[in-house]
Amino acid sequence: MPIAEQAVRDDEANALFRSLEGLGGLVIAASGGPDSTALLLLAARWAKRLKRAPKLLAVTVDHGLRPQAAAEAAAVKRLARRLGVPHRTLRWRGKKPKAGLQEAARLARYRLLAEAAAQARYAHILTAHTLDDQAETVLFRLARGSGLTGLAGMATASLIPTGGGGEFFLVRPLLYLPKARLIATLRSAGIGYSEDPSNSDPQFARARLRALMPALAREGLDAPGLSRLAARMRRAEAAIEFAVRAARAALAAAAWPRRGPIVFDGARFLELPAEVGLRLLGRAVAHTGDEGPVELGKLEALYDALRQAPRLRRTLAGALVTLAGNRLSIERAPARRTSAMRQNGKSRFTK
């Protein structure tokens, strides 16, 4: 049997979870699908092999989108009880959006997992993302024109801020394992799992990309290859980030004022490699602006304009960017007039 279809061995699982030894507790995101069910099984087995293991808490999020979800959560609870792992089911309540449903469900899931982790006083949440998920992520972002950061895919561990000012570590211990090995692990243990039909619903982009994977693999663009691409992008990403930090230290004051102005020497800024200058500009805009994330395409357009014009004054994401002579400044943009100044569909100042 090919290694890609063999059950995960105990020594492999020990290596996958080794960095988590010594922690107080871990939240395991367990939906009942094959990947998260295998994660729950492997984590429970690993913990039992340790003299002082982290406490485990399995959490299932019922999004309330399918009638089968309650039964699937109950099945996870039964399995968790068999494995000696406490379990909680959390529900996504309230009105569900018609557009962007999967993204809204993903955000709700992480919010609820973070709340469960905070209540248990655990700082680490484990998810069952696999090699196949990494490949789909790279393809998804490639199709949407992502930059280097997006093509770096998912990291094995990420520090995620929460809305209340806290943070948690999102850990993906199975990221380099193919899904087939997780299914083989469950089959070997005689453990069943559920299948979410939305994973193959062509109305969702990820499902359409998933359907393309076999054809792409025949052309050499398989999951291991896409994962290697992501790893190389992360390596390049680290090098560029190092250069951005060095450029920031060289061109501006150590502490940036909250609303600005942040001032760069224009000539030295424009001598930076394009990717470094683009990122440094984006950091300054995000720091001083107040209109949310900076869109990459709009940031690129602004950066190109700076390189071409001797003078420029333009706003982006709530920040005002001004190039005058050899002075490039980024500061909070003046407040705009609001719709409250309008009456009957016309401005009160219109004659």
N, C-alpha and C positions, 0 to 999 in steps of 0.2 A: 504493500500500500504506500503511495507517495506520502512524504512527510506532511504535505499540505492538507492531507485528509486524515491524519492521525489525531487521536485524543491528546490533550495537553498533559504532559507528564508532571509528576509532583516536583521534580527538580526544576523544570521550566517555570512552573507556577511560583516556586520560591524566588526565582530570579525576577519574575515580573512584579512581585509585591515587596521585594527586599527593601526598597527605599521607604516603605511605609511602616517598617518595624519601629517600635518605640513610640508611636503616636498614641494618643489617648483614645481616639475613636474615629470611625470612618462611616460615612453615609454611603450606602450602595444604591444607586438609582436602578430599580428593578421594574421594568414594564411588563415582564412576562414573555417577551419575545426571546428568540434563541440566544442572542448576544448577551443580554442582561441576565438571563437565567443562568448562562454559563459563568458569567462574572460572579454572581451570587454563590454558585456552587464552588468555584475555584477559591474565592475569598474565604468561604467558611472552612473549607478543607485546609487551606494555608494557615488560618488562625488557630485551628486545632493542633497543628504541628508545632506551634510556638509555646514556649514556657510562659512568656508574658506577651500576650497578643493584644492588639488594639480591640476595643469594643466595636462591634458591628451593629449597624442599624439599616435594615432594608426599607426603602421608601418607594412606594408605587404612586404615581400621579394619575388619577382618573380625570381625563380632560372633559368628560361628559359629552363626547362627540359620537360615541358608538354605544349601542345597547349592550354589547358584549363586554364592555370595559369593566363593569363591576365584577362579573364572573372571573375575568382574567386577574383582577387584583386579588380576589379571594384565593385563586390558585397559587399566586405568588406567596400569599400569607401562609398557606398550608405548607408549601415547600420550605419557606423560611423557618417555620416551626419544626419541621423535620430536621433541618440543619442546625437548629439551636440558635437562630438569629432573630432578634426582635424585629417586628415589622409594623409599618404605619402606612395607611392609605390616605392620601391627600387629594382633594377635589378642586378642580379649577371651576370656580363658580362665577356667575355673572354672564352678561351678554357676550356672545362670541362674534368676532368680526366676520364679514362676508369675504372681504379681500385680505390676502396675506394671512390666511388662517394658520398655515403650518408654522410660519415665523412667530405669530402671536402665541401659538401653543408651545413652541420651544421656549420663548421667554417666560411664559407662565410656569412651565415645568421647572426651569432653573430658579425662578423666584421661590416657588414652593419648596424645592430641595434646599435652598439656602435658608429658608425659615426653619425647616426641620433640623438642619445642621446647627443653626444658632440656638435653637431651643435645647438641643442635646449637648451644646457646648463643644461641638466637633468642628474642626476647621477644614476638613478634607471631604470632598464628595467624589466618589468613583463612578465613572460612566463606562459603558461597554463599547465605545467606538473601536472599530477594527481596521485592519489594512484596507478592506473593501470600502469602508466609510471614508478613509483618507483619500482614496483614489477618486471617489465620487465628489468629494469636497474640492479637490484640485480641478476636476473637470467643470464643476459648477462655477467656480470662480473664473476659470479660463474663459468660459462661455460668456461671462459678464464683464470681461475686460479688466479683471483685477490686476493690481500692480504686484510688485515683488512680495509684499507682505501677505497678500491673499494667496498667492501661489505657494507660499511656504506651508500651507495647509494647517492642520491642527498640531499642537505640541503635546507631548506626553503629560505635561503639567502646566497649568495656567493660573495666574492669580487674578481672580474675578472680583471687582468691587461690587458691593450691594448698595441698594438705594439708601439705606440708613447710615451710610458712612463706614460700614464694616467691610469685610472681604473674606473670601474663602479660596481654597485651592481646588481647582477642578482637575482631577487626575484620570488619565486614560491608560491604564496598565496593559490593555490588550491591543494597543494601536498598531503593533507590528505583527499581529496574528491574523491569518485569513479567517473569514467567517466559517469556512468548511471545517476548520479544526475545532471550533466551538461546538458546532453541531455534532461532530464526532465525539466530543467529550460528553455531551448530553446523552447521546445514543449509548455510549459505553456505560453510563451510569443509570440508564433506564429512566431518564427524566424527560417529560414532555414539555412543550412550550406552545405559546400561541403565535399567530401570524396576524399582523395588522394589515388589512387589505389596502390601506392608503399607501403602503410601501410599493405597491404595483399599480397604483391608480395613475393613468397617463395624464390626468389634469395637473399633476404636480411635476415640476421640473426635475427633481431628483429621481423620481420614478422613471421618467423618460430617459435620463442619463444612465440609470441602472440597466435599463433594457438594452442600451447600446454597448455595454461593457463586453459581452462575449465577442461581438464583431470587432471591437477595438483591440481586444486581446489577441485575436488572430492576426492582427497587423503589428503586433509587438507592443501595443500600448495597454499593457495589463496592469493590474493593481500593484504588484511590486515595482514596476517601472515608474508609475505615477508617484508612488511613495518615495522612491529614490529622488525623483525630481523635487518633491516637497522638501526632502532633507537637504538637498543642495541649495534650494532657495533659502532655507533657514540659515544655512552657513553664510551665504552671501548677505542675507539680511543682517546678521550679527556684525559683519564687517562694515556695512554701510551705517548701521546705528552707532558704531564706534566713531566713525568719521563725523557723523552729525553732532555727537556730543563734543568732539574736539573743536568743530567749527563754531558751535555755540559758545564755548569757553573763550575762543579766540576773538570773536566778533562782537560780543555783547557783554554787558555787566552780568556778574554771576547770578544776581537775583532779579528776575523780571517783575516789574510792577504789575499788579493784577489787571489794571485797565490800560496799562501802557503809559507813555509810549515806549516801545522797545525799539532801539535805534541801532542799525547796522551801518557800517561803512559800505556805501553802495558799490564801489569798485571792487572791494575785496569780496563782497557777497557774490557778485556776478562772476568772479573768477572761480568759485567753488564748482566742483563737478555737478552736473545738472541734478542728479538724484539727491545729492546732499543738500544743495540749495533749495530744491523743492520741498524736502522734508523740514528743513529749518524754517522756511517760510510758513509751512503748514502748522508747525508747533506754535509759532508766534501768533498766527491768526486764531488758532484754537484757544490759546491762553488769554488773549484779550477780547475776543468776540463773545457774543452771548446768544447766538442763534443755533447752537447745536453743532454736530459733527461737520467737518469741512469735506465737501464732495471732491473726490480726486480730480474729476474732469474739470471742474471749475477752478480748482487750485492750479492745475496745469496751464489753463488758459491765462490766469493771472501771472504766473511765473513767466510764460512766453512773452506776455506784454511788457513785463519789467525788463526783459532782455532786449527788447526792440525799441522801447521809447526812452528818450532822455529825461522826460518828466511824466509822472503818472499819479493819478489820485482815483482810487477805486475801492469799493467796499466788497467784503466777502464774509459771510457767516457772522455778521455783526461787528466785524473789524474794519477799520479804515487803514488802507495801505497807501502810503505817499512816498514817491520817489522824486526828490528835488535836488538837482545837482548831484553831490556825492553822499546825500543823506537819505537812507531808506528807513522809514519809521512805520510801525504798526501799533495802532491804538484802538480803543473802543470807539465804534462809529457813533455819531450823534443820533439821538432818538428820532424815529420817524414820526410824522403825523399819523394819527390813528383814524380808524373808521368812525370813531366817536365824533369826529369833526364833520361828519357828513350827515345831511338831512335829506330825506326823500330821494336818495340815490344820487344827490349832487353835493358837491362841496359847499359849505356855508360861505366860502369866499368866492364862489363862482357868480359872475354877474349875468 
